[in-house]
Amino acid sequence: MKLAMTVYSPSASREKLWVEQVHSALQQWIDVDVKEGSKTESLGQIVFVDATDSVSGHHYAGRLLDEVFSRFERRGRIVFLVVHEETKDFPALLLERRVDDVLLMPFRPLELLSKIQNYEQLLLWNELSQLNASFSEILGHLHFDLELAERLQKSQLPKRFTGIKGLEVFHRYLVGSRSGGDYFDLAESKDQSTLSLVLSNSSSYGLCNSILSVLMRVCLKISADQLQKTDATTDVVRSIYQEILLTLRAKDYFSIFFGTLDRQSLLLRFTFLGEGALYYSPPGQPFQYYPPMEQVISRESAFPEAGEFHIQLHPRGRLILLSGGVMDLLGGASEIAKAIASCDGKPLQDLLNEISYRIKSSLEEGDLPARDCTAITFEVKACGAPSLVTVPKPGQVES
């Protein structure tokens, strides 16, 4: 399918030059149709907006965006702001999320191709952002109707995880009444040597979208080999922190668990900041409690230096990951331990059902939990014994 692009600039000669440069750089890799904005009545799927002039560039770009999207639908289109490579100021239009990304001028064919290749991913996150905005508005008008809220919020969460090599995965999710909330996902490396896990909780819907967008950009740059290096998960979380810090408001905060599981060694590396809990049970042994390493991330908090932790998993070992909402509503680590003990030896689905039952039992009929609640369980099904690795474990801290 041909990819349509439109170039806008206050200079007609610059529009013509950029059309030629973009077409020349991409034509041997992608089937593209590039047009000058001043000479077409249509709008491509990808839009380039000129902001290279030091004085009037950003003012022109903002005014042009208002004009263009008063005539055309914004949904389904990606907007790149073109700035000069010597620009020192962070573009306000990017901070305001009126554009999706920035391209440096003069164009570099490799960078241009890389940005265009990510078109579908950027479009996906735009649609997710629109979904969250709609969700927030509906909640305000419908007074947090339970069934509708769960259906809408779950549309951004995977409904089930089947076919995960070597693992049996189950999860439960209950929507909360506060703004923001939980997000959980799994990602396989292309060679299936590494499985990445992420659980985040944000104080607002806008911050949730920002974290997901930044996480996608960070992970796209990291190979499976890099994820297996020592402190790789901490590097990922630090990169997210550094980018999010640019737009973090005074009252914003978030928690994040990011881990990678090496298929061959069954070694789980992770960085866990904020709220929640992790539990692991070797075969036939009690669950061990792994609390988060540091407090929630906010504008006032410096990035912690706790580093990366490890857990050596085993065949038939069991792992439980809980969000901060579950810990709050069930009364902390001691109450969670009782719920786990009540399901000792039973299938992990029974534990999830028990957690859901205890949360709902604490609420009035028809009420929502104050916070999102996410619980995920994993059972290792891999055959063969992993190599033994001696690693430190976080201290046992009661929530």
C-alpha positions in Angstrom: 0.0 0.0 0.0 1.3 3.4 -1.0 2.1 5.7 2.0 0.8 9.3 1.4 2.8 12.2 2.9 2.2 15.9 3.0 4.8 18.6 3.6 3.9 22.1 5.0 6.2 25.1 5.1 5.8 28.9 4.9 8.3 28.7 2.0 6.9 27.2 -1.3 10.5 26.6 -2.5 11.3 24.7 0.8 8.1 22.6 0.4 9.2 21.6 -3.1 12.8 20.8 -1.9 11.6 18.7 1.0 9.2 16.8 -1.1 12.1 15.9 -3.4 14.4 15.0 -0.5 11.9 12.8 1.3 10.9 11.0 -1.9 14.5 10.4 -2.8 15.4 9.1 0.6 12.5 6.7 0.9 11.5 5.6 -2.6 13.9 2.5 -2.7 12.6 1.3 0.6 8.9 2.3 0.8 6.2 3.0 -1.8 5.5 6.7 -1.0 3.6 9.6 -2.5 4.9 13.0 -1.2 3.0 16.2 -1.9 3.4 19.9 -1.2 0.8 21.1 1.3 0.3 24.4 -0.5 -0.6 22.6 -3.8 -2.9 19.8 -2.6 -6.4 19.6 -1.2 -5.8 16.2 0.4 -3.9 15.2 3.5 -1.5 12.3 3.8 -1.3 9.7 6.6 2.1 11.3 7.6 2.4 15.1 7.8 5.6 17.1 8.0 5.4 20.6 9.5 8.2 23.1 9.1 9.4 24.7 12.4 13.0 25.4 11.3 12.8 29.3 11.4 14.2 30.4 14.7 11.7 33.2 15.2 8.5 32.4 13.5 8.8 28.6 12.9 6.9 27.3 15.9 4.3 30.0 15.7 3.7 29.1 12.1 3.6 25.4 12.9 1.0 25.8 15.7 -1.2 28.0 13.5 -1.0 25.6 10.6 -1.9 22.6 12.8 -5.1 24.5 13.9 -6.0 25.2 10.3 -5.2 21.8 8.9 -7.1 19.8 11.5 -10.1 22.1 11.4 -10.5 20.7 7.8 -9.2 17.2 8.2 -9.6 14.3 10.7 -6.7 14.0 13.1 -7.3 10.4 13.8 -5.2 8.0 11.7 -2.5 10.5 11.0 1.0 11.0 12.4 2.6 14.5 12.5 6.3 15.2 12.5 7.7 18.6 13.5 10.8 19.5 11.5 13.3 21.5 13.4 16.9 22.6 12.7 19.6 20.3 14.1 21.0 23.3 16.1 17.8 23.9 17.9 18.4 24.1 21.7 14.9 24.6 23.0 12.6 21.6 23.6 9.7 22.0 21.1 6.6 23.2 22.9 4.3 21.5 20.4 5.9 18.1 21.4 5.5 18.8 25.1 1.8 19.7 24.4 1.5 16.4 22.4 0.2 18.3 19.4 2.8 16.5 17.3 3.9 12.9 17.6 7.7 13.2 17.0 10.5 15.5 15.8 12.7 15.2 12.7 16.0 17.1 12.4 16.9 19.2 9.4 18.9 18.6 7.3 17.2 15.2 6.8 19.2 12.0 7.3 17.9 9.2 5.2 18.5 6.5 8.0 16.7 8.6 10.6 13.9 9.4 8.2 13.4 5.7 7.3 13.5 4.7 11.0 10.8 7.2 11.9 8.5 6.2 9.1 8.9 2.5 9.9 7.4 3.2 13.3 4.3 4.8 11.7 2.0 1.9 12.8 3.3 1.8 16.4 2.8 5.6 16.7 -0.7 5.3 15.3 -1.5 2.6 17.8 -0.4 4.7 20.8 -2.4 7.7 19.4 -5.5 5.6 19.3 -4.8 4.3 22.8 -4.5 8.0 24.0 -7.9 8.8 22.4 -9.4 5.7 24.1 -8.2 6.8 27.5 -9.5 10.4 27.0 -12.9 9.0 26.0 -12.8 6.6 29.0 -12.2 9.4 31.4 -15.1 11.5 30.0 -17.5 8.6 30.2 -16.6 7.8 33.8 -17.4 11.4 34.7 -20.8 11.3 33.1 -21.9 7.8 34.2 -20.7 8.0 37.8 -18.3 5.1 37.5 -20.7 2.4 36.3 -18.9 -0.8 37.1 -19.6 -3.0 34.1 -19.1 -0.2 31.5 -15.9 1.0 33.2 -14.4 -2.5 33.3 -15.2 -3.1 29.6 -13.7 0.2 28.4 -10.6 0.1 30.6 -9.9 -3.6 29.8 -9.8 -2.7 26.1 -6.3 -1.4 26.6 -5.2 -4.5 28.6 -4.6 -7.9 27.1 -7.6 -10.2 27.9 -5.5 -13.3 28.2 -2.0 -14.6 27.6 -2.0 -17.9 25.8 0.9 -19.7 24.1 3.6 -18.2 26.2 6.5 -20.6 25.9 7.3 -22.3 29.1 4.8 -20.4 31.3 1.2 -20.6 32.2 -0.1 -17.1 32.8 -3.3 -15.9 34.5 -4.4 -12.5 35.5 -7.3 -10.6 37.1 -8.1 -6.9 36.7 -10.6 -4.7 38.6 -11.1 -1.1 37.5 -10.8 1.7 40.1 -12.6 5.0 40.4 -9.5 7.2 40.5 -7.9 8.8 37.4 -5.0 6.9 35.9 -4.5 3.2 36.7 -2.7 0.0 36.0 -1.2 -1.3 32.8 0.3 -4.8 32.4 1.8 -6.5 29.3 4.2 -9.2 28.2 6.5 -9.1 25.2 8.6 -11.8 23.5 11.9 -11.1 21.9 12.0 -12.1 18.2 14.1 -15.2 18.9 11.9 -16.1 22.0 15.0 -16.2 24.1 13.8 -13.4 26.4 10.4 -12.5 27.9 9.8 -8.9 29.1 7.2 -8.1 31.8 5.9 -4.6 32.7 3.4 -3.5 35.3 2.8 0.2 35.8 0.5 2.4 37.8 0.0 6.1 37.0 -1.7 8.9 38.9 -3.5 10.2 35.7 -4.6 9.0 32.3 -2.2 11.5 30.5 0.8 10.2 32.5 -0.3 6.6 31.7 -0.2 7.3 28.0 3.2 9.0 28.3 4.7 6.1 30.1 3.4 3.6 27.5 4.6 5.8 24.6 8.1 6.2 26.2 8.3 2.5 27.1 7.6 1.6 23.4 10.3 4.0 22.2 12.9 2.8 24.7 12.2 -0.9 24.0 12.3 -0.5 20.2 15.9 0.6 20.6 17.0 -2.4 22.8 18.0 -5.8 21.4 17.4 -9.1 23.1 21.1 -9.3 23.8 21.1 -5.9 25.6 18.1 -7.0 27.7 20.2 -9.9 29.1 23.0 -7.7 30.3 23.4 -6.9 34.0 21.3 -3.9 35.1 19.5 -3.8 31.7 16.1 -3.4 33.4 17.3 -0.6 35.6 18.7 1.2 32.4 15.2 0.8 30.8 13.4 2.3 33.8 16.0 5.1 34.1 15.4 6.0 30.4 11.7 6.1 31.0 12.2 8.3 34.1 14.5 10.7 32.2 12.0 11.2 29.4 8.9 11.4 31.6 10.6 13.9 33.9 10.3 16.5 31.1 6.5 16.6 31.4 5.9 15.3 34.9 3.6 17.7 36.8 3.9 18.5 40.5 1.2 16.0 41.7 2.1 13.3 39.2 3.6 10.0 40.3 3.9 6.5 39.0 5.1 3.0 40.0 6.7 0.5 37.6 7.9 -3.1 37.6 10.0 -4.0 34.6 11.6 -7.5 34.3 13.1 -9.8 31.8 13.1 -13.6 32.0 16.0 -15.5 30.3 14.4 -18.6 28.7 17.6 -20.7 29.0 18.7 -20.0 32.5 15.2 -19.1 33.9 16.8 -16.1 35.6 14.4 -13.2 36.2 16.0 -9.8 36.4 13.8 -6.9 37.5 13.6 -3.3 38.7 10.6 -2.5 40.9 9.9 1.0 42.0 6.8 2.4 43.8 3.9 0.3 45.0 3.0 -3.4 44.7 4.5 -6.7 45.6 6.2 -9.7 44.0 6.1 -13.3 45.4 8.0 -16.4 44.3 7.6 -20.0 45.4 10.2 -22.6 44.4 8.5 -26.1 43.9 7.1 -27.4 47.2 8.2 -24.3 49.2 6.4 -21.3 50.7 6.1 -18.0 48.8 8.8 -15.5 49.5 7.9 -11.8 49.5 9.8 -9.2 47.4 8.7 -5.6 48.1 9.4 -2.7 45.7 13.0 -1.4 46.0 12.1 2.3 46.3 9.3 4.8 46.6 7.0 6.0 43.8 8.6 8.1 41.1 7.7 11.8 41.1 9.1 15.1 40.0 10.6 15.7 43.4 12.3 12.3 43.7 15.7 11.6 42.3 16.2 8.3 40.4 17.0 5.6 43.0 20.3 3.8 43.0 18.9 0.5 44.3 20.0 -1.3 41.1 18.6 -4.5 39.6 17.5 -7.6 41.5 17.3 -11.2 40.4 15.3 -14.3 41.2 16.3 -17.8 40.0 13.2 -19.5 38.8 12.7 -23.3 38.7 10.5 -25.7 36.7 7.1 -25.7 38.5 8.0 -22.6 40.4 5.2 -20.0 40.9 5.4 -16.2 40.6 2.8 -13.7 41.7 2.9 -10.0 40.8 0.4 -7.5 42.4 -0.3 -3.8 41.8 -0.4 -1.2 44.6 -4.2 -1.2 44.5 -4.4 -4.9 45.5 -2.0 -4.2 48.4 -4.0 -1.2 49.6 -7.5 -2.8 49.4 -6.4 -6.1 51.0 -4.5 -4.4 53.9 -0.9 -4.9 53.0 1.6 -7.8 52.8 0.3 -9.6 56.0 -3.2 -9.9 54.6 -1.9 -10.9 51.2 0.1 -13.7 52.9 -3.2 -15.0 54.4 -4.9 -15.1 51.0 -1.9 -17.0 49.6 -1.9 -19.4 52.5 -5.6 -20.1 52.1 -4.9 -21.3 48.5 -1.8 -23.4 49.3 -1.5 -26.3 46.9 -4.5 -25.1 44.8 -4.3 -24.0 41.1 -3.2 -20.4 40.7 -6.6 -19.5 39.2 -8.1 -20.2 42.7 -5.7 -17.7 44.2 -6.8 -15.0 41.7 -10.4 -15.8 42.4 -9.7 -15.5 46.2 -8.0 -12.1 45.7 -10.9 -10.8 43.6 -13.5 -12.1 46.1 -11.7 -10.4 49.1 -11.5 -7.1 47.3 -15.2 -7.1 46.2 -16.3 -8.3 49.7 -14.7 -5.1 51.2 -16.9 -2.9 48.9 -20.6 -1.9 49.0 -22.7 -3.6 46.3 -22.1 -1.8 43.0 -19.1 0.2 44.2 -15.8 0.4 42.4 -12.5 -0.1 44.2 -10.8 3.2 44.9 -7.8 2.1 42.8 -7.2 -0.2 39.9 -6.3 -3.7 41.0 -4.1 -6.0 38.9 -3.0 -9.5 39.9 -0.9 -11.8 37.6 0.3 -15.3 38.3 2.9 -17.4 36.4 3.8 -21.0 36.7 7.0 -22.2 35.1 6.5 -25.2 32.9 10.0 -25.4 31.3 11.7 -28.8 31.5 15.2 -29.4 32.8 17.0 -27.8 35.7 18.4 -24.3 35.3 22.0 -23.4 36.2 22.3 -22.2 39.7 22.9 -18.5 40.3 23.5 -17.0 43.7 21.9 -13.6 43.9 20.9 -11.2 46.7 17.3 -10.8 47.7 15.6 -7.6 48.8 14.9 -7.3 52.5 11.6 -8.6 53.9 9.6 -5.4 54.5 6.0 -5.4 55.6 3.7 -3.2 53.5 
